[in-house]
């Protein structure tokens, strides 16, 4: 159980929320909603004990499973399978069991005898932790999250960002935690995995607090809603399911609008009468009383809530370039004996639109990193053409320096722009005032996405390499991305599970990994996007 009392959260000097009180109990399935940057990710970090609130208290009982948007793992040499099993402290036991099995085959009788005794003790410890049933449970989870044996047997450092995040999600689901805090759990999942996850969370018996832009997940799972109103710096609790919450919000908005209009009408009439009476000295006191009454009528009333601002995303006017600004020949990549893809050729012509498809782990992100010059191929080469200016959006925001501020990141991306222009671009992406002085590392996933997109807007790039650009964005900001894709005049190479993003791009060609097959785009490929 989690109990929150008089919680106050801030981002620098900016107040995010104040005097917040609520509980997460067993059986609660709570959706935490609000616009990007309103404080949802900050809230989950505080609930998980990752950071401290500005004021108030958070009391936790039982075990907490926390999936952040950008999970960090210290031991990147750990195998993916061991990372998952470590959630129940089974990874070390399994490793020692395997070693004991090897020692039991030793020719040295003393070593064999010692290994047999050790094996009996380790097996008892293994069974106490859930044993073979737990291994079977973990296998079911990893299979449904598209984590096959070849991935589970790899060190974490060899996995893509999306694969590592699925490993972390599997670890949390396997942990058997009393309460799970999940920040955008459907990121990097294919359609089948998303459907399975919705069902898993629906049947989860513990407490759940989830941040997600997956509407179907919210409809299917959530029985309470916490709405973070960034305009009023408070959280509203709706003790109801998702559809009823949306209906209640709409009814609340109409009620506030009506009450405000009625009060405004009465106040206007009082002010008009008071203005007539103020001209006469004998009625000045009565006029002042009318003015105060009019002011009291408007106090504590909200009209229509201030519309949440949305980042104005417009990709840059591309710099002039030659006919084919980017070419790749014979690209391949392997990790040890594991071949990711081989002999991939790609020619990006001026203004062309290309989608890269493939199953999770087929190397889509790796290929984009090679095209961006962020990773070296095992074979082949990437050749820049005349006038090439690349803009690269990394799904894990690798292009941002997390130790530098928002403003410093922008200045690095656009050194030729004047300070006023840089700040204007940041302002259009909702970074204003003290926000520009925040380190990029403390931003939420949605804010990092906005900052990374802002650096692209300042770049005048003529070839955009976009890796899941709509991840972590609220619906309004996502729509801005789609509009920007439709109107951009330069070349785009896109990796995305978002069918709407691909539809907005209106691609001409598709490259299918790991084979590197290139084909003209057709509607048949549209059906593969959410499955890729």
N, C-alpha and C positions, 0 to 999 in steps of 0.2 A: 504494500500500500504506500502511496505517496500523498502527503498532506502539505499543502501550500498555504502559508499564512502571511498576509500583509506584504506580499512580494512586490519589490520595486526593481525594475531592470532598466539599465541605461546603456546606450552606445556612445561612449565618450560623455559629452555633456548633454546629449539628447535623451530625453525621457522616452522610454519605450512603453512602459506600463507601470501602474502604481496601485497599491492597496488591492492586490489580486489575491483571492482566496478560492481554493477548490481542492477536491480530492480525486485521486485515481484509485478505485477499489477493484477487487476481483470481479470480473464480469463487465467492467466498464470498457467500452470501445469508443474512445474519444477522438474525434477529428479536430485537429488544431488548424484553423484557417485564418487567412489574412493576406494582404498583398506582400510581394517581395520586399524584404527590408523592414517589415513591421516588427520583427523580433521573434518569429516562430523558432528559428534555429537556435537563437540565444536562449529561449525558454527551455528547449529540450536539453541543451547543454547544462543548464542549471539544475533541471530535474534529475539528470544523470549524475550530478556531482562533479562534472568536468570543469565547472567554473562557479564562482560565487555571485550571489545577487548583490545589488547595491544596498538593499535593505530587505527585511523580512526573513522568513525561515522556510526551509524545505525539510520535512521529516520523511525518512524512507524506512520501511520494514520489508523484509523479504529480499529476493534477488532481482536485480535490474538488468535487462538486456538492452543495450543502446546501439543503434545503427546511425552514425552521423552521415552527412552527405559526402564527406571526404575522409573515410576511415584511414588512420595511420597505423602501421604495424612496424614495430621496432626490428624484429628479426625477419628480414626479407629473404633469408635463406631457408626458412622453415617451409616444409612441404604444405601444399594447400590442404591435404587431408588432415595433417597433424594440427593445422590451425583450427580446423572445424572441431576436431575431437577434443582439443584443449578446452573447449567451452565446458566440458564436464570432467576435466582433468584426466582424460583417458589417453591423450597422445603419448605422454611419457611412459605410461604403463604398457601401451602397445609396443613402443620401441624397445623397452626392456624385455618384454616377452619374446620378441623376435630375436634379440641377442641371446636370450636364454636357450631358445630353440637351436641356434647355431652352436652354442657351447655344448648342448646335449649330444651333438654329433661328433664331438672331439674324440680323438684317439686316447687322450689322457683320461684315465678312469677317475682321478680326483676332480678334474674339471667337469666331467660328466655328472658325477654325484652332486657336486655343488650347484650345477646348473639345474638339475632336477628339483632340488629343494627350493631353489630360487623361483623356478617356474611355478611350483605349487602355490607359493606365497603370492606371486604376481597375478596368477589366475584368480585367486580368491579376491584380490584387490580389484581386478578387472570386472569380475562378476558383481561385486558390491557397487560398482559405478554404473551398472546397467548392462555391462558385458556385451554379449553377442546381439542382444535385442537392441541395444543402443547403437551398435555398428549398423545394424539393419535399418534403424530409424534414420541415421545419418545418410545412408546410401539412398533412401527414398527421397530425402530432402534434396540432396545434391543432384540426383537424376532429374527431378522436376525443375530444378533451377539451371538445367543445361550445363552441368559440371561433370563431364565424363571422366573415366579413369585416367586418361592421358593428361588431363588438366590437374586432377587431384594428386598425381604423382610428381608434379613439377614444383620447384621452388617458387615462392610468391614473386620474386624479382623477375621471373620470366613471363609473368602473366600480364595481360593488358589491364588498363584501369578498370574496364567493365568487368573483367573476370575476377579481379581482386575484390571488387565490391560485391559480386555475387557470392564469393567465398565468405565475406563478412556477414552477408545476409543469412547464408546457410548456417554460419556459426551461431548467430543470435537465435534463429528458429530452433536449432538443435539444443540450445543451452538449457531449455526447460525453465526459463526465468519466470518469476511470479508476475512481473510487469515488463512489457516491451515498449521501448520508445523508438519509433521508426521514422526517419527523416527521408522522404521520397524513396520508399523501398522498391518501387517498380522501375527505377532508372536502370537502364542496361539490360532489361529483361525482354525476351521475345514474347509473342502473344500467348503461347501455350503456358509459359512460366507465370505470366501475369494472371491468367485464369486460375492456375493452381494456387498461387499465393492468396488470391481473394478468398478462395474456399478455406485455405489453411487458417487465415486470420479470422474468418467468420466462425470457425469451430474452436478457436483458441479459448481455453477456459480461464486464463488469467486476465490481468488488466492490460489495456493497450492504449497508447496515445500515438497517433499517426499524423504526419504531415504528408499530403499527397495531392497532386493535381489529377490523379486518376479518378474521374467522377464515378465510374462504375464500382471501383473499390469502395469509395465513400458511401455510395448508396447501399452496397451489399453488407458492409461491415459495421459502420458507425451507428451507435445508439445514443451518443451525446456529442455536442459540438461546442468547442471553445472558439469564439470569434474574437480575434485581436483587432480592435479598431484603432488603427494608427492615428486617426484624427483626434480621438479623445484619450488615447494612451490608457485604455482599459480593456479588460477581457469580459465579454458577455458569455454566460453559460446557457446553452439551450439543451434541456434535458429531453432530447428527442432524436429521432433518426434523421438522416440527411435530407430526405424529401420534405419532411415536415419542417425542418429547419429553414430550408429555402422558402417555403410558403410563409413561415412565421416572419422571416426577414422582410419579405415583400409586404406583408400586412403591417408590420411595424413601420416601414417606410411610409406607407399611405397614411397611417394614423398620425405619425409625426408631422407630415406635410399638412394634413387637415387641421390639426391642433395649432400649428404655427400660423397658418393662414387666418384662422379665426381670431387668434390672439392679436395678430398684426392688424387686422381690420379694426378691432376694438381699440387698440393702442393708437392707431392713426386718428380715429374719431376723437379720442381724448386729447391727443396732441393738438388737433385742429381747434377744438374748443378752448384749450388752454392758451393757445396763441392769440385767440380773439380776446380772452379775458385779461391777458397780461398788460394790455394797453391801458387798462383802468387800474389805478392805484388801489381802489377799494376791493378789487377782486384779484390782486396779485398773489395773495396767500392761497386762495382757492385754486389759482392756476398752477402754482407750484405743486400742490397736492395732486392735481390731475396728472401732471408730468411724472411724478413719482409713481402714481398708480399705473400709468402706461408702461413705465420701466419694469415694474414688478410683474406685469402681465407677460413680458417677454423673457423674464429671467427663468433659467432652468429649462427652457423649451428649445428643442432642436427642430430645424426645418429638415429639408432633404439633406442627408449626410453628405459632406463634401466628397465629391467624386475622387476616388483614388487616382493619383497621377500615374501616368504610364510613360515609360521611356520612349522618346521619339527616335526610333531606330530607322536610320536610312543609310544603307551602305554607300561607300564613297563613289564619286565619279571617277572611273578608272583612268589611270595615266596611260598615255599613248604607248603602244607596244607593237611588235611585229606580228606576222600572221600566226605563228605558233610560239607563244611565250614560254611554254614548259613542255619538256619531252623526257620520258623515262624509257630505258631500254634494258631488258634482261634482268629485272630486279628479282632477287630471291632473299629469303630470310629463314633461318633455322635456329633453334635453341637446342644445342647438343645434337642428339640424333632425331629430334622432332622437327620435321619440315613444316613450316607455316605456309609459305607459298613459293612458287618458283617461276622464273622466266616471264615476268609481267612486263608488258609494253604498254605505254600510254602516251598519247599526244594530245595536249590541251591547246586547242586553237583559240584565237581571240573571240571572246564572247560565248564560248561553248559551255554546255551544261551537262555534267556527268555525275551519275550516281554510282557509288560503289556498294555492292550487295555481297552478302556472305553470312554464313552462320557465325554465332559468337565464337571468337577465337580463330577465325579464318584469316585474320591479319589486316582488317580494314583500318584500324587505328595505326598500326605499324606502317602500312603503306602511306597514309597521310603524313606521318612523321618523316618518312623518307623524302617525300615530295617537298616538305617544308625545310629539309636540311637539318632536322632535329635528331635523326637516326641514320646510321650508315647501313646500306644493304650488304649482304654477304657477297653478292655478285651483281654486275650491272652498274648503271650510273644514271644520275638525274642531270639533265642539261638545261640550264636557263637559256631562254631565247632573248631576242633583242627587246630591251625595255621592260623586262619582267619586274613586277613589284608584287611580292607575295603578301597575302594576309592570311594568317593561320589562326583558327579558333580550335583550341585543344579541349576535349571533353573533360579532362581533369584540371583545366586551367593552368597547364604547365607553362604557358607563355607569361604568366604573371609572376612578379617577384614578391613573394608573400611577406618579406621583411620590409619592403618599401611601401610608402603610402600610396593612396589612390592617385594623388596628383603626381607623385614621382614616377609611377608606372606610366601615366599618360605622357609625361614629358619625354620619357625614354622612347615611347612609341612614335612620338611626333616632335622630334627635336627642332624642326624648322618652324613650328607654329608658335605664334606669340602667346604669352601667358593668358591673355584675355580670351583668345580663341580656344585654348585648351580648357579653360574653365567653362566657357560657353557650351562646349561639347559635353563636358561632365555634367553640367546642369541639365542638359536635355536628356541625360541618362539618370537623372534624379540624384546626382551627387552634388550637394550644395553645402555651403557653410563649413561646419566642422567635419562633415563627412569626408571631404577630400584629404583630411589629415589622418584618417584612420589607416593603419597597416592593412594591406590586402589580405593578410592571413586571418584577420578577425571577421571578414565579411561572410555573410551567408552565401549559400550556393547560388541563389538568384542574383545577389549583388555581385558576386564574382563573374557570373555570366554577363551581367550588364557592363561591368568594367572591361571585360575582354572584348565585348562587342564595341565599346566606345573606342578602344585602341584601333580596331579595324576601321571604324568610321574616319579616324584621323589619318589613316595610312595612305589614302589614294591608291590602294592596291588594284591591280587589274586581273589578278587571279586569287580567288578566295578558296581556301581549303577549310571546310567546315565539318567538325566532328561533333555530332549531336548538339547543334546550337540551341535547340529548344528545351533541353533538360533544365529542370529547376525553375522554370519560368511560370508565373501565373498566367491564366488564360488571356488576359488583355495584352501582356508583354509578348506572349507567344504569337498573338495575332499580328503584332507589330513586326516580328521577325518574318512572318509569312508575307506580309505586304512588301517588306524590304527585298525579299528574294524575288518577288514578281517583277520589281522595277529595276533591279541592279543590271547594269549594262555590260559588266565584265564577265569573265569566265568563272565558273563555280564547280568545285569538286566536292560532293556532299556525301557524308556518311550519316544515316539517321534511321531510327526505328519509327519516326513520326511520319505517318502516311500523309498528313496535311502538309508537312514541310516539303516532301518530294513532289506532291501535287502542285504546290505553289512554285517550285523550281521549274516545272514543266521540262524535264530533261530530254536531251537528244539521244544520249548514249548511256549504256550501263556496262560496268565492269564487274564480273562475278568472280569472287575469290573462294577458294584458294587457287583455282585453275588459271585465273587471269583472263578468262574468256570475255571478249568484248562484243557487244551487240547493239543494234538500234533499240531505243526504248519503245516498249509497247505496253498496253494496259495489262497484259498478263503479268508483267514484272511488278505492277503495283500491289498485287496480292501477296507478293513475297516479302514486302517491306517489314511488316510487323513480325514476321516469322524469322527474319534474318538476324 
